[in-house]
């Protein structure tokens, strides 16, 4: 009898292990890819300081990096950030500004903060040039 009950437990254990592996694989496949934000964006910001900007992103997974060209203060600055779901966070260290907001594949908007104050911003993605 003991041998028989041991054999009955093995298939159940294997079945449970198989279920765990199947669920883990399904979870890995179901993980959402980050929004693809690489490319050129243009927008405006207002509040304590106002102006326009052009943003050129490169992306590796959820990590963003690139350059932002501001009209006020005038200049081009390194920028880095991240995207998680629809939430985006980035900063321009050279001007001490941080940005937070929401994004889609074609638009983003939110609020910014700097030593001079803060305000709102919005941007749209430039359409790729036809070759």
C-alpha positions as CSV (number, residue, x, y, z in Angstrom):
1,X,0.0,0.0,0.0
2,X,2.7,2.5,0.8
3,X,4.3,2.0,-2.7
4,X,0.9,2.5,-4.3
5,X,0.2,5.8,-2.4
6,X,3.8,7.1,-3.2
7,X,3.1,6.6,-6.9
8,X,-0.2,8.5,-6.6
9,X,1.6,11.5,-5.1
10,X,4.2,11.7,-7.9
11,X,1.8,12.6,-10.7
12,X,0.1,15.2,-8.5
13,X,3.5,16.7,-7.7
14,X,4.5,16.7,-11.4
15,X,1.2,18.2,-12.3
16,X,1.7,21.0,-9.7
17,X,5.2,21.7,-10.9
18,X,3.9,21.8,-14.5
19,X,1.2,24.3,-13.5
20,X,3.7,26.5,-11.7
21,X,6.0,26.5,-14.8
22,X,3.1,27.2,-17.1
23,X,1.9,30.2,-14.9
24,X,5.4,31.6,-14.8
25,X,5.8,31.4,-18.5
26,X,2.4,33.0,-19.1
27,X,3.3,35.8,-16.7
28,X,6.6,36.5,-18.5
29,X,4.7,36.6,-21.9
30,X,2.0,38.8,-20.4
31,X,4.4,41.5,-19.1
32,X,3.7,44.7,-20.9
33,X,6.5,46.2,-23.0
34,X,7.3,49.8,-22.2
35,X,5.9,52.4,-24.5
36,X,8.2,53.0,-27.5
37,X,9.1,56.7,-27.1
38,X,12.4,56.9,-29.1
39,X,12.5,59.6,-31.7
40,X,12.0,63.3,-32.0
41,X,9.3,65.2,-30.0
42,X,8.3,68.9,-29.9
43,X,6.4,70.7,-27.3
44,X,5.8,73.7,-25.1
45,X,6.1,74.5,-21.4
46,X,4.5,77.2,-19.3
47,X,4.5,78.4,-15.7
48,X,7.4,80.0,-13.9
49,X,9.3,79.8,-17.2
50,X,7.7,79.3,-20.6
51,X,8.9,78.4,-24.0
52,X,9.2,75.6,-26.5
53,X,11.4,72.5,-26.7
54,X,12.6,69.7,-29.0
55,X,13.4,66.4,-27.4
56,X,15.3,63.6,-29.0
57,X,15.0,60.3,-27.2
58,X,16.8,57.0,-27.5
59,X,15.4,54.1,-25.5
60,X,16.6,50.8,-24.0
61,X,13.7,49.0,-22.4
62,X,12.2,51.4,-19.9
63,X,15.2,53.7,-19.8
64,X,15.2,56.9,-21.8
65,X,18.2,59.1,-22.7
66,X,18.8,61.9,-25.2
67,X,19.0,65.7,-25.6
68,X,16.5,68.4,-25.0
69,X,16.8,71.8,-26.7
70,X,15.0,74.6,-24.8
71,X,14.1,78.0,-26.0
72,X,14.3,79.4,-22.4
73,X,16.9,79.0,-21.0
74,X,18.3,78.7,-24.5
75,X,20.5,75.7,-25.0
76,X,20.7,71.9,-25.5
77,X,21.0,69.7,-22.5
78,X,21.5,66.0,-21.7
79,X,18.3,64.3,-20.4
80,X,17.5,60.9,-19.0
81,X,14.5,59.2,-17.6
82,X,12.2,56.2,-17.6
83,X,8.7,55.1,-18.6
84,X,6.6,52.6,-16.7
85,X,3.1,51.9,-18.1
86,X,1.9,55.3,-19.2
87,X,3.9,57.2,-16.5
88,X,7.0,59.1,-17.6
89,X,9.7,60.8,-15.5
90,X,12.8,62.6,-16.8
91,X,15.2,65.3,-15.9
92,X,17.6,67.8,-17.5
93,X,20.4,68.1,-15.0
94,X,22.0,71.1,-16.8
95,X,19.1,73.3,-16.0
96,X,17.9,71.5,-12.8
97,X,14.5,70.7,-14.2
98,X,12.5,67.5,-13.6
99,X,9.5,66.4,-15.5
100,X,6.7,64.0,-14.7
101,X,3.6,63.0,-16.6
102,X,1.8,60.5,-18.8
103,X,2.6,59.4,-22.3
104,X,1.2,57.5,-25.3
105,X,3.1,56.6,-28.4
106,X,2.3,60.0,-30.0
107,X,1.8,62.5,-27.1
108,X,2.9,63.2,-23.6
109,X,2.1,65.9,-21.0
110,X,2.6,66.6,-17.3
111,X,4.2,69.0,-14.9
112,X,7.8,70.3,-14.4
113,X,9.8,71.6,-11.5
114,X,13.0,73.6,-11.3
115,X,14.7,76.1,-8.9
116,X,12.8,78.9,-10.7
117,X,9.4,77.2,-10.0
118,X,7.3,74.9,-12.0
119,X,4.5,74.5,-14.5
120,X,3.0,72.3,-17.1
121,X,4.4,70.8,-20.4
122,X,3.1,68.9,-23.4
123,X,4.7,67.4,-26.5
124,X,3.8,65.4,-29.6
125,X,6.0,63.0,-31.5
126,X,7.3,64.1,-34.9
127,X,6.1,62.0,-37.8
128,X,8.9,60.0,-39.4
129,X,10.2,61.6,-42.6
130,X,9.3,59.6,-45.7
131,X,12.3,58.4,-47.7
